Amino acid sequence: MLILRPYQQSAIDAIYAYFGDQAGNPLIVIPTAGGKALVLAAFVQGVLAQWPDQRILIITHVRELIAQNHAELLGQWPDAPAGIYSAGLGRRDLHTQVLFAGIQSIHKRAYDVQRCDLVLIDEAHLIPRASDTMYRRFLDDLAIINPYLKIIGFTATPYRLDSGLLHKGEDALFTDIAYEVSVRSLIEQGFLCPLVSKAPGVRLDVTGVGSRGGEFIPKDLQAAVDQDPITRAAVDEIVTYGESRRSWLVFCAGVDHAIHVRDAIRTRGICCESIFGDTPKTERDAIVTAFKKGQIRALASMGVLTTGFNAPTVDLIAMLRPTKSAGLYVQMAGRGTRLFPGKDNCLVLDFAGNVACHGPIDMVKPKDKGEGDGEVPVKECPDCHSILPAATRTCPDCGHEFPAPEVKIEATASSLEILSLNRPQWVAVDDVSYYLHEKPGKPPSLRVEYLCGMVRHQEWVCLQHTGYARQKAVAWWQSRAPGLPVPTSVDVALDLSDELRWPVEIAVRPSGRFTEIVGARFPQEIAP
């Protein structure tokens, strides 16, 4: 029997809720290793159980993902009317009711596919924004055949390097985020493996490396970092830190760089292979299979293994590839978040300065066009070399106490520490106030202010919104007014605010320059 995790079921519920009262192309955001393939499978099975005549197309660009998603559906539903259309997989099952396809193989075949009711796009962040692309032309043709076509995107990173959030801006294919769950939330719930980081002694220098399209120019980047003394020193650190770790994944800045890293690791007596985008399919499959079985301890890669690569044993990631792409950075780090027996965490060695550039992966905020390339403030623990947010007072890995900063002005600042991935801090609530909050072009919301000592924390309850925002508002109201109907307007909510019970504590954590409220405890939930 198929049993979904709570957030996976919430993602499916959010899709139905979205199309219940909106028209658009929503996004479902689930982190790497969060089980998107299972969500896809369960959603497809549920749709066909209710509407047996629907035709569903699941498309992506990576053949490994095509095979994985197809296998996941058959694993849950062996009799599924599903097929594959992919030249890379040697399958052309064009007319099955559920079709898993590679966009490169099928983009000219819309009129052969004919009527399609639902398109699910995996790794949706890889669709270019431009309207004249194989994705967009294919989808436009499908919409001509069926004007009622629905499109849903699935991704772990809802943004692109060159144009920001997928659902914002001119020519955006997607219109809304219908559901999102964070890396931090899944780690805290035990569904993903924690990541830890150490600051290596070797730092790659990309000073003077040019950029094109918002990313480093590949040839110039490789020339800057593919230096033999640097490679040997970095590999020495990888070998030292990796001594007690099982599977190493090294991301490199070019093909030659990956070969040189591979050879340097081999000279230390470690079994290592290299893999690139043009590695022949048979050879690539054999290397990946051997790596997953533990026959190969390390892989040095360039341009691959950031999408559709599922190796739960990976417990060390070395970044020797600097990138300005927040999405690529998150995808690289995400290769280590899968759970595996005996794996307590995954160590990330960032030689490339990516943490400083983008921040911890659970707090990445993609830059808008025109924003600078300033670094995220971080610091290194002098005892254990962990990389920490600049405001950290106590190292969570070794307990080192940083000296208190000099207070230059008197302030009533929060006592929160900026500790990414740590559990939220519970603070006592002294008072609660409710207000109408209005924003031009948006439905009004209920602003809730919690007085906690000298600090006020705020949250916004979107009772008049739709989709996932409304679902969250309903859950918020039901936790504070059990049995009381959930209002559909803020005015009614304000009239009933005296009926709402106050939490005695709220859980807060940093979110950019502000704080985010992520939990509440009520009197009966506090142990005596």
N, C-alpha and C positions, 0 to 999 in steps of 0.2 A: 504493500500500500504506500502511495506517495505521501510523504509527510514533509511539508514545507516549514522552513524556519519562519518565525513571526514576521520578520521584515520582508521575506520573499512573498508571503501571502499578502502583506500590505501593498507591495508593489503591484501585484495583480489586481487587488481591489481598487487601487488608484487608477488603473487603466479604465476599468468599467465606470468608475465615478467620473472620470474626465469626459468620456464620450457620452455620459448620461446627460450632461448639460453644456458641453462645449464642442465646437468644431475646430479642429486644428491638428497639428502633428506633434504630439507630446514626446518628451524624453523621459526615460527611466534611468536613473543614475545609481548604479550599484558598484562598489569598489572591485578592483581586481581580486579574484579568488572568493568573491561573495556569492557565486553560484548563479550567474546570469543564464547559463545554459539550462539549469533546472527551472528557472522562472519562465524562460521561453517555452520549454517543454510543457510545463503545467498550464501555461496560458493557452497554448495551441490546443491541448487536449480539452480544456474547459470550453473553449470557443466552439469546437466541433461537437461537443456533447450538447450544447444548447442550440447551435445553428449548423446542422449537419451538411448544409449545401455550400458552406463558405470555402473559398479557395485562398490558401495562405502561402505567401512567399517569404522565406527568410534569407536575406542576402548579406554578404560580407565580402571582404577582399582577400581573406587569408584561408587557404585550403585546410589548414589544421583546424580552424574554427568551424568550417563547414562540416568536416567529419565529426568533430566533437559534438556540435549541436545536434546533428542527425543521430549520432549514437546515443545521446542523452534522451532524446524523444523515444527511440526504440527501446531503450532500457526501461523507461517508465511505461511505455505503451507498445508492446511488441507487435501488435497488429496495426499500428498507425499506417495510414495510406500515404507514406512519405517516400520521397526520392531525392536524388542529388543531380544537379546540373553543374559540372565542374570539369574543365579540361584537365586540370592538375590531378584530379582524382579519377580520371578516366570514366566518368559517369555522365550520361545525358538523358536522364529520366524526365523529359520535358513536361509530361502531362499528368504527373501525380497531383493529388489534391493538396498535399503539403510538399513544397519544393524548397530544398536547401540549395542555394546557388551562389556561385562566385560572380561578382559583378563583371569581372573581365571576360567571362565566358558568355554571360547572358545579356549583356547590355544592348545588343542589337537584335534581340529575339523577342521583344515585347509582343509583337503581333503573332508570334508563334505560341507564346505563353497564353495569349488571349485573356479572358476575364480573370481578374485577381481582385479579391475583396479586401485583403489585408496584407500589408508589407511590413515585416519586422526587420529592422536594419541593425545588425550587431556591429560594435565598434563604430558607432555613428559619428564620432569625432573625426573620422578619416574621410568623410564626404567633403570635398572642397566647397567653399561658399559660392564660387562662380556658378552661374546658371547653365553655362554651356560645357558640361562635363558628362561623362558616360553615366554617372549616377542620375543626374538631373534629367538628361534626355530620356533615359529609360523610364524614370518615374513619371515624367510628363506623358510619355506614350501610354503607359498603363492607365493614367488618369483620363486620357482621351477615350480609351476603351471602356473604362468604368469611372464615371465622374464621382461616384460615391466611395472611391478608394480611400482607405484609412492607412496612414503611415505612422509607425511608432519607432523611435530610436532607442537603442540600448547602448550605454557607454559607462565607463568608469571615470572618464574625464570629459565633462561637458563643455570643453573649450578647445580652440585651435590657437596655434602660435600666432598666426597672421591676422586673426580677426576676432579674438575674444570668445565670449560665450556663444554657444551654438544657436541659441534661440533669440539672439539680439542682433539688431542691425539690419540694414537693407539686404535683400536677397537671402535672408535666413530661411532654410528649409523648415526648421522646427520652430514651434510657436511658444511652447511652455515646457517647464519641468513639472511633470505630473507626480513624480515621486523621487526622493533622494535620501539615501542613507550614507552616513559618513564612515570613512575608514576607522576613525577613532571610536565611533559607536560600536562597530563590529568587533574591534579588538577588546573593548571593555566588556562586551557580552561573551567573549570567548569564542567567537566564530572565526576570527582571523588571528594569525600569529603576530606577536609584537615585533617591532623593529627596534634595534638599538644601533647606535652609531659611535664610532671612535674617530678622533681627528688624527689622520695619519701624518707622519713627519714630512712626506713628500707632497708638495702642492704643485699642480700643473699651472703653468703660466700662459695665459691666452692674451696677454697684452699685445696689442697690435694686430690681432686676428680680425679680419674684416667680417662683415655680416651681409647677408643677402636674404630678403624675405623674412627678416627678423631672426634668422638663425646664423650660426657661424658658417662661413664658407668651408665646405668639407675639406678641400685640398689644403687650404691654409691652416685649418685646425689640425689636421694630421701632421703637417710639417712642424707645427709648433710643439706638439706633445710627443711625437714619436722620436724620442731621443734616447739612445741606448743607456746612458747613465741614469736617466730618470726611470726608464722601464725597469732596469735591474734593481734600483732602490725601492720602487713601488712593489715589485714582486717579492722582494725580501720581506716587506711588511705584510703582504698578503699571506705569505707562507707562515710567518710568525703568528699572526692573528688567527689563521685558519687551521692551526695544528690540531685543535680538538673539534673541528667542524667537518661535516660530511661532504657537502656539495657546494662548490664554488661557481659563481657566475660572474664573469668579468666583461664589462661593456667597454668597448674600445672606440677610438676615434677614426678608424679607417681599416681597410683590409690589411695593408702592410703592417699597421700598428698591431692588429690582432694576431698576426702571424708572429711578430716579434715578441709579444707578450706570451703567446703559447710556448714559443721556444725557450723563453726565460724561465717559465714555470717548469717545463720539462727538465731543465738543467738542475733543478732542485729535487729531482726524483719524484715529481708529482705527475700522474697521468693527466694530460691535458690535450684537448683538441680545439681547433678553431672552426668557426662556422659563419658563413656570410649569406647575403641574399642570393648570390649566384652559385652557391654550393649545389651540385647535382642532387636531385630529389632523393635518389636511392642512398647516396652517401650521407646526406643530411639526416634522413630518417634513421639510418644505422647509428649515427653518432648520438642523436637524441635518445634513442632507445637504450644505448649502452650507458649514457649519462644517468638516465632515470633508474637503471638497474644498479648503479653504483660501480660499474666497471670503469667508468671514466669519472675522475674526481672533479675536474675543472673544465669549463668551457670559456673560451675567449671569443666573443662575438662582435660583429659589426653589422648594424642594420637589420638584425633579426632578434628573435627571442624576447621582444618587448610586447608582442600581441599574440594571443593564441598559444602561448607556451605554458604548459602545465606540468611543473616538476615540484611536487610538494616537499621534496627533500632539501631543496636549496636553503642553506642556512648561512651563507656568506655571499654578499654582493659587493663587488668592487667596481666603483665608477671611475673609469679612466677616460670617460667621454664627457667633456663639458658640453652643456646645452643651454640655450636660452628658452627652450620649449618646456613650459611647466608640465604639459601633458606627457612628453617623453620622459621627463624626470620621474613623474609619478608612476608611469608604466614600468620603468626600470626597477624602482624600489618595490613596486607591487609584486614582482616575481618572487619575493621572499615571504609573502604574507600567508601562504597556504599552510594549513595545519598538517602535522605529521607526527606519529608517535615518537616520543623522546626528543622532540624539537621544542625547546623552550622559547627561542627567539631566533631572529635572523639578524646577523651583524652586517651593517652597511658601512663600507670604507669609502668615503667620498674624497678621492684625490682630486676631483674635478671642480670643487667649489660649488656644487649644485645646491647643497643645503643652504649655503650662505646666499645664493642667488634667489632661491624660490621659497625658502623656509621649510619647516617640517611638512611631510607630505599630507598630513591631516589638516593643514592650515594654508594650503596653497591658494592664492588668490591670483588668477591670471591678470596680467597687466592689460589695460586698454591701450588702443593704438595711441601713440604719442607719449606714453609714459616712459620714464627713464629706466635705466638698467641698474638702479641702486640696489645694494645688497640688503638682505634681511638681517637685522642685528642679532648676531649669535656670538657665543664665546666658548672657549675650550676649558674643560676641567683640568687643572694642573696635575691632579693625582691620577685619574684614570683615562684622561683624554677624550671623554665623551663630549659631543657637540651639543650645546644647550642654548635655548633662547637667552638673550642678553640679560633679561630681568630675573633669571633664576637665582635664588639665594642658597639653596642646598642641592647638591648634585644627587639625583635620584638613583644613580648607579653605585656610588661609593660613599656618599654621605659628606663629601667635602663642603665646608661652610665658606661661602664667599663673604668678604667683608661688606658690611652694609654701605650702600651708596651715601655720599655726602648729601644731606638735605639742604638745598639752597633756598627753598621757599616753604612756607608753612602750607600744608594741604591736608585735606581729609580724603586721602587716597584709599582705595580698596586694599585689603590685605592679601589679595590674590597673587599667586606667583604664576609666571608665564611658563607653565610646564606642559608642553605638548605631550599628548598621549597619557598623561597622568590622570587619575580619577578626578572628577569634578570636586570642588570644595563645597562642603555644606555649610551654610551660614544661617543663623537664627533670624527669623522674621519678626519685626516689632510692629509693623503696620502695613496695611495694603490699601491702595487707592485705585480707582477706576476712572478712565477718561475716554472721551470720544477722540479718535485720531483720524484725521482726514489728510489725504494726499491727492494732489491733482491727477485726474485720469484713473484713479483706482477706487474700488469700493472702500467705505470707511471700515475701520477696525477698532477693537477695544484695546486701549493701552492700559496695561496693568503695571503699577509701580509698587515695589516692595522696599520698605525702609528696613535696612539691616545695619543697625548701629548708626554710623555716620554716613553710610553709603546707600545710594538708591540704585536698585537694579530694575530694568524694565523688560517687558515682553509684550508682544502684540498678538491678539487673538482675532483671527480673521473669520468671524462668523458670517459675514456677507460675501466672502469669496467662494470660489468653487474648487472642485478637485481636491488635491492633497491638502491645500491650506485649510479648506473647510473640514476635512477629516480630522486634522490636528485640533481644530477649534472644538469640534464635537467631543473629542476625547478629553480636552482640557475642561470643558464645561461639566461633563459627566463625572469627572473626578472631584469636582467642587460642589456639585448640586445633584447628588444621586436621586433619581426619580423625578427631577424637575425637567420639563421639556426643554430641549435645546432651542434657544431663540434663533430666529433668522435675521434679526437686525440688532445693531449695536444699541439703539434706543431702548429696545425691550430688555436687553441685557443690563443696561444701566439701571432700569427700573427694578430689576430683580437682584441687583448686586448685593443688597442686604441679606439675601438668602444664601449667598455663597460662603462656604466655609474657608477659613484662612489656613494656609499651610503654616506649620511652626518652623519649618526649615525649607530652604530651596537650595538646589545644587547649581552652582554657577561655574563657568569656565571662560577663559579669554576667547574672544572672537574678533580679531583685528584690534581696533582701538577701543572696542566696547566689551561687554560681557554677555554671555548667552546663558539663559536659564534652561537647564536640561533635566530638571527633576524637582519634585516637591514631596515633602513628607507631612502627613496630617497627624493630629494628636494620637490616634489609636495605632499609628505605625511606628511610634517611638518606643523603644524598649524602656521599661521602668528602671 
